[in-house]
């Protein structure tokens, strides 16, 4: 929306103002303005504060006006871990899980990630685009304004480039901001398995052929590795991420999900932007994360969907001073949800985070995990006008009403990208 726009009538305006990532007690500091308002110009916030004060500004008197009529306004959610582009659900595996099959048992039979790889390689680019656009519309409907999107369901040169190219084209076809991550090291593809030095040959393909193409095309900002049993070892992960750094791709890592591998401490040593999952971390891992600037991104939707009993130790991480973020892990096999409000509900009930901590983890700390905290994640003058309006009386009701979407309006750079009415 060009020109000026006044957003007013918020019963609670959650600004999350302040510098830097949030740790410890600061996770609970939402910067609430009661009876608040914002003034936007050309998609950027120029004033935030009490309604009476903002409405007195000369520009506010001339601006187009949206009265949110007592609703709660907060920054748009920053979903810092998704697998946006994929070809189909894995609903057939859902039944196997219900019957008691483990994630790893399904993977050993050619299911799991390799199932998604087979389906994506067979899919047309247009079919993938249509499916991703539908998902992005759902993200917007739940109040999300920025996502990170990973490759990793291609696992060969053509298909990985196809996914990353779609990230870029999708970013120009719809308003949600997409930060792209190269996850060629998701698992070893089927054609390399069971062969002498197959894994090392695949790693050479990643490092010597695919990474240079990704960088030459400016198709990703980050490099990620799934470091776990059945995927890549700690030594292999280190080599892949170090190669990525040489190419200018900042590291991220899937860490300590199914087993403890040492990946969290590797992330800290490499200065990774984030390490994600963390269900199996131990006390030294937690202490190391607490002293680092690597974000601990927790993905409770995955544990919930898999029916696991063990979730990441959010309370211990917070008490150690770690930068905790929350994300959906939207993907077809283990967390098929675009709903950040549902993730907040799980964070509160299963991770024992407070509503304040969960909201902070899903906004400004998610922005920090993507190294975008200077432009998104809070409602402050000079930042993008990315915000969500929830039809609730109190911000605590956002996670309280689980499985319900109370988002009524979502704006990205001052443009309405979703409205419930």
matplotlib code that plots the C-alpha trace (Angstrom):
import matplotlib.pyplot as plt

x = [0.0, 1.7, 1.4, 0.5, -1.6, -2.8, -3.4, -5.3, -7.7, -5.4, -6.3, -2.8, 0.0, 2.9, 6.0, 8.8, 10.9, 14.6, 17.9, 19.4, 18.2, 16.1, 17.5, 16.4, 14.1, 14.0, 12.1, 9.1, 9.4, 6.7, 6.8, 3.0, 1.3, -2.3, -4.7, -1.9, -1.5, 1.1, 1.7, 3.1, 4.6, 5.3, 5.5, 7.7, 6.8, 7.3, 5.6, 4.5, 2.8, -0.3, -3.3, -3.9, -0.3, 0.0, -3.4, -2.3, 0.5, -0.2, 0.5, -1.8, -4.7, -4.2, -3.5, -5.7, -7.1, -7.7, -9.4, -8.8, -11.5, -9.9, -8.0, -4.4, -1.6, 1.8, 4.7, 4.1, 5.5, 8.9, 8.9, 12.7, 12.5, 10.3, 10.5, 8.2, 8.6, 7.5, 5.3, 2.8, 1.8, 3.0, -0.4, 0.3, 3.2, 0.9, -1.0, 2.2, 3.3, -0.1, 0.4, 3.7, 6.3, 9.2, 10.5, 13.6, 11.8, 9.8, 13.0, 14.8, 11.9, 12.3, 9.8, 10.5, 12.6, 13.4, 9.7, 9.5, 12.5, 11.0, 7.8, 9.5, 11.8, 8.7, 6.7, 6.6, 7.8, 4.4, 2.8, 5.4, 4.7, 1.0, 1.3, 3.8, 1.6, -1.3, 0.9, 2.1, -1.5, -2.0, 1.1, -0.3, -3.7, -2.1, -0.1, 3.2, 5.0, 8.5, 9.7, 12.9, 12.6, 15.0, 15.8, 16.6, 13.9, 15.8, 19.2, 20.6, 21.8, 18.8, 16.2, 18.0, 18.4, 14.7, 13.7, 15.9, 14.9, 11.3, 12.1, 13.3, 10.4, 7.8, 9.3, 8.4, 4.9, 3.5, 4.2, 5.7, 9.4, 11.3, 14.9, 16.4, 18.6, 20.5, 19.9, 21.4, 22.8, 19.4, 20.0, 22.1, 19.9, 18.9, 21.2, 24.3, 23.2, 24.8, 27.7, 31.4, 32.2, 28.6, 28.2, 31.6, 30.8, 27.5, 29.3, 31.7, 28.8, 27.3, 30.6, 32.2, 29.2, 25.9, 27.3, 29.1, 25.9, 23.8, 26.3, 26.7, 22.9, 22.6, 19.9, 20.6, 21.9, 22.4, 23.7, 22.1, 22.9, 20.9, 23.4, 21.9, 22.0, 20.7, 21.8, 25.3, 27.9, 29.4, 32.6, 30.8, 28.5, 31.5, 33.1, 30.0, 29.2, 32.9, 32.7, 29.5, 31.2, 34.0, 31.4, 29.7, 26.8, 26.2, 25.7, 22.6, 22.2, 19.6, 20.9, 20.3, 16.8, 16.9, 20.2, 22.9, 25.7, 27.6, 25.9, 24.8, 28.3, 29.5, 27.0, 28.4, 32.0, 31.1, 29.1, 26.0, 23.0, 20.9, 20.8, 17.3, 15.3, 17.5, 15.4, 18.5, 20.8, 22.7, 23.8, 27.1, 25.3, 22.8, 25.6, 27.4, 24.3, 23.6, 27.0, 26.7, 24.9, 23.7, 19.9, 18.3, 15.3, 12.7, 10.2, 7.5, 5.2, 7.5, 7.4, 3.7, 3.0, 5.3, 3.7, 7.0, 7.1, 10.3, 10.4, 13.3, 14.2, 13.1, 13.1, 16.7, 17.8, 16.1, 17.6, 21.0, 20.6, 20.2, 18.5, 15.4, 13.2, 10.2, 9.3, 6.8, 9.2, 6.4, 7.1, 5.1, 6.3, 6.8, 5.1, 2.6, 1.4, 1.8, 0.2, 2.5, -0.4, -0.5, 3.2, 2.8, 0.2, 2.5, 5.4, 3.2, 1.8, 4.6, 7.7, 6.4, 7.1, 5.0, 2.9, 5.3, 8.3, 6.6, 5.6, 9.1, 10.6, 8.2, 8.9, 12.1, 14.2, 13.0, 14.2, 17.5, 17.9, 17.6, 19.9, 17.1, 16.5, 17.4, 14.3, 11.7, 10.5, 9.3, 7.1, 9.5, 10.1, 12.3, 11.3, 9.1, 5.5, 5.0, 2.2, -0.7, -4.0, -5.7, -9.3, -8.7, -9.1, -5.6, -2.4, -2.3, -5.4, -3.4, -1.8, -4.7, -7.2, -5.3, -6.3, -8.3, -7.2, -8.0, -5.9, -8.1, -5.6, -2.0, 0.1, 3.5, 5.3, 2.1, 0.1, -2.9, -2.0, -4.8, -8.1, -10.7, -13.6]
y = [0.0, 3.2, 6.4, 6.5, 4.1, 4.4, 1.1, 2.1, 0.7, -2.1, -3.1, -4.5, -3.6, -6.0, -4.1, -6.4, -3.3, -3.4, -4.4, -7.8, -11.3, -12.2, -14.5, -15.5, -13.0, -10.7, -13.4, -12.2, -8.5, -7.9, -4.1, -3.9, -0.7, -0.7, 1.2, 1.4, 2.5, 2.5, 4.9, 3.4, 5.1, 3.1, -0.1, 1.1, 1.9, 5.6, 5.8, 3.4, 4.2, 5.1, 5.7, 9.2, 10.3, 8.6, 9.9, 13.5, 13.3, 15.5, 12.6, 10.3, 12.7, 12.4, 8.7, 5.9, 4.3, 0.7, 0.5, -3.0, -2.4, -3.7, -6.6, -7.6, -6.5, -8.1, -8.5, -11.0, -14.4, -15.3, -19.0, -19.8, -23.5, -24.8, -27.3, -25.3, -26.9, -30.6, -32.6, -34.4, -35.4, -38.6, -39.6, -43.3, -43.1, -41.4, -44.7, -46.6, -44.3, -44.7, -48.5, -48.2, -47.9, -45.6, -42.7, -44.7, -48.0, -46.1, -44.5, -47.8, -49.2, -46.3, -44.0, -40.7, -38.2, -40.6, -40.9, -37.1, -37.1, -39.6, -37.6, -34.3, -35.5, -36.7, -33.5, -30.7, -27.3, -25.8, -28.4, -27.6, -23.9, -24.3, -26.4, -24.0, -20.9, -22.6, -23.2, -19.6, -18.4, -20.5, -19.1, -15.6, -16.7, -17.7, -14.4, -15.4, -12.8, -14.3, -17.9, -19.7, -22.4, -25.3, -27.4, -31.1, -33.1, -33.1, -34.5, -34.2, -31.1, -30.5, -31.0, -29.0, -26.1, -26.5, -26.1, -23.2, -21.5, -21.9, -20.2, -17.2, -17.1, -17.6, -14.6, -12.4, -13.9, -13.4, -11.1, -13.4, -12.9, -16.2, -16.8, -19.7, -22.4, -25.1, -28.5, -30.9, -32.8, -33.9, -37.6, -39.7, -40.3, -43.9, -44.1, -43.7, -46.0, -49.5, -48.6, -48.4, -44.9, -43.9, -41.3, -39.7, -39.6, -37.8, -35.3, -34.5, -33.9, -31.5, -29.6, -29.7, -29.4, -28.3, -25.7, -23.7, -23.6, -22.5, -19.7, -18.6, -18.3, -16.6, -19.1, -19.5, -17.6, -20.6, -24.1, -26.7, -30.4, -33.1, -34.5, -37.6, -41.4, -42.4, -39.1, -37.5, -38.0, -35.2, -35.3, -35.3, -32.4, -30.4, -30.8, -29.8, -26.8, -25.6, -25.9, -23.9, -21.1, -21.0, -20.4, -17.7, -19.8, -19.3, -22.5, -23.9, -27.5, -30.1, -31.1, -33.8, -34.8, -38.6, -39.2, -37.1, -36.5, -33.4, -31.3, -28.6, -28.0, -28.1, -25.4, -23.2, -23.8, -22.8, -19.8, -21.2, -19.0, -21.8, -25.4, -26.9, -29.7, -30.4, -33.1, -35.1, -32.3, -32.9, -30.5, -29.5, -28.8, -26.6, -24.6, -24.1, -22.8, -20.5, -18.9, -18.6, -16.5, -19.6, -19.7, -22.9, -23.3, -25.7, -27.6, -29.1, -29.7, -32.5, -34.3, -33.8, -35.3, -38.2, -38.9, -38.7, -38.3, -36.4, -32.7, -30.3, -29.0, -25.4, -24.5, -25.6, -23.8, -20.6, -20.8, -21.3, -18.1, -19.6, -17.7, -19.8, -19.6, -21.5, -22.7, -24.9, -27.3, -27.3, -30.5, -33.4, -36.1, -35.0, -31.6, -30.8, -27.5, -23.8, -22.7, -20.8, -20.3, -24.1, -24.1, -21.5, -23.8, -26.8, -24.6, -23.6, -27.0, -29.4, -27.2, -25.3, -21.9, -19.0, -17.3, -14.3, -16.5, -18.3, -15.1, -13.7, -16.9, -16.9, -13.2, -11.4, -14.5, -16.1, -13.0, -13.2, -16.9, -15.6, -12.6, -10.2, -8.7, -5.2, -5.2, -7.6, -9.3, -6.2, -3.2, -0.2, 2.9, 2.1, -1.6, -3.2, -2.9, -6.7, -7.4, -9.7, -8.7, -11.4, -11.3, -12.0, -10.0, -10.8, -11.9, -15.0, -16.3, -16.8, -20.0, -20.7, -21.4, -24.3, -25.6, -22.4, -19.6, -16.2, -14.2, -11.6, -9.5, -10.0, -7.2, -7.5, -4.2, -2.4, -4.5, -6.5, -10.1, -11.8, -10.7, -13.0, -10.9]
z = [0.0, -1.1, 0.8, 4.5, 6.5, 10.1, 12.0, 15.2, 17.8, 19.1, 22.6, 22.9, 20.6, 21.0, 19.8, 20.9, 20.7, 21.7, 20.2, 19.8, 20.2, 23.3, 26.1, 29.5, 31.2, 28.1, 26.2, 28.2, 27.3, 24.7, 24.8, 25.1, 24.3, 25.5, 23.2, 20.6, 17.0, 14.2, 11.3, 8.2, 5.1, 1.9, 3.8, 6.6, 10.2, 11.0, 14.4, 17.1, 20.4, 22.2, 20.0, 21.2, 20.5, 17.1, 15.9, 16.6, 14.1, 11.1, 8.7, 10.6, 10.1, 6.3, 6.2, 5.1, 8.3, 9.5, 12.9, 14.3, 16.9, 20.0, 18.5, 19.4, 17.0, 16.9, 14.5, 11.7, 12.5, 11.2, 10.4, 10.3, 9.3, 6.5, 3.6, 1.4, -2.0, -2.2, -4.5, -2.3, 1.2, 2.8, 4.2, 3.6, 6.1, 8.6, 9.0, 9.4, 12.2, 13.9, 13.7, 15.5, 12.8, 13.7, 11.6, 10.9, 10.1, 7.5, 6.1, 5.8, 3.6, 1.1, 2.8, 4.6, 2.8, -0.1, -0.7, -1.1, -3.3, -5.7, -5.9, -6.4, -9.2, -11.1, -10.6, -13.0, -12.0, -12.5, -10.2, -7.5, -7.9, -7.6, -4.4, -2.9, -3.7, -1.9, 1.2, 1.2, 1.2, 4.3, 6.0, 5.4, 6.8, 10.1, 10.5, 9.0, 6.9, 6.4, 6.0, 5.5, 2.8, 2.3, -0.7, 0.1, -1.7, -5.0, -4.1, -7.6, -9.5, -11.6, -8.9, -6.2, -8.6, -9.5, -5.9, -5.2, -8.4, -7.4, -4.1, -6.0, -8.5, -5.7, -3.8, -6.8, -7.3, -3.9, -0.9, 1.8, 2.2, 1.4, 2.7, 0.8, 2.3, 0.4, 2.0, -0.5, 2.5, 3.7, 3.2, 0.8, -2.3, -3.2, -6.3, -4.0, -1.3, -0.9, -3.2, -2.3, -1.1, -2.2, 0.6, -0.1, -3.9, -3.1, -0.8, -3.6, -5.9, -3.4, -2.8, -6.2, -8.6, -6.9, -4.4, -7.2, -9.2, -6.2, -5.4, -9.1, -9.4, -6.0, -5.2, -1.4, 1.6, 3.9, 3.8, 6.0, 6.8, 8.5, 11.0, 12.5, 12.2, 8.8, 7.3, 7.7, 10.4, 12.4, 10.4, 7.1, 8.3, 9.3, 5.9, 4.0, 6.2, 6.0, 2.2, 2.2, 4.3, 1.7, -1.0, 1.1, 2.4, 6.2, 8.1, 9.7, 10.9, 11.8, 15.2, 17.9, 16.6, 16.6, 18.4, 20.0, 17.4, 18.7, 16.0, 18.4, 19.6, 16.0, 15.2, 18.0, 16.8, 13.3, 14.3, 12.7, 12.4, 14.0, 15.1, 14.8, 16.6, 19.7, 21.3, 22.3, 23.6, 26.8, 29.5, 27.9, 24.6, 26.5, 28.2, 24.9, 23.2, 26.2, 25.7, 21.9, 19.3, 17.5, 17.7, 19.2, 16.9, 18.4, 16.2, 18.4, 15.5, 14.4, 17.7, 18.0, 14.5, 15.0, 18.4, 20.3, 24.0, 24.1, 23.2, 23.1, 26.6, 26.1, 29.8, 30.3, 27.1, 28.3, 31.8, 30.2, 28.2, 24.8, 22.0, 21.5, 18.4, 17.3, 13.7, 12.1, 10.2, 7.6, 5.5, 4.1, 6.4, 9.9, 10.4, 7.7, 9.2, 8.2, 11.5, 13.8, 16.3, 16.7, 17.2, 20.0, 21.6, 21.5, 22.9, 25.8, 26.7, 25.7, 26.0, 29.1, 27.5, 28.6, 25.9, 26.1, 25.5, 22.7, 20.9, 21.2, 19.9, 16.9, 15.9, 16.8, 17.6, 14.4, 12.6, 14.4, 13.2, 9.6, 10.3, 9.5, 12.9, 11.6, 9.3, 10.7, 13.9, 15.9, 15.4, 15.5, 13.5, 10.5, 10.2, 7.6, 8.3, 8.8, 11.3, 12.2, 13.8, 16.0, 16.9, 20.6, 23.8, 25.1, 23.5, 25.7, 23.9, 20.7, 21.9, 24.3, 21.4, 19.9, 16.4, 15.8, 13.5, 15.1, 12.7, 11.0, 9.1, 7.9, 6.4, 4.7, 4.0, 4.7, 2.2, 3.3, 2.3, 4.2, 5.6, 7.1, 6.1]

ax = plt.figure().add_subplot(projection="3d")
ax.plot(x, y, z, "-o")
ax.set_aspect("equal")
plt.show()
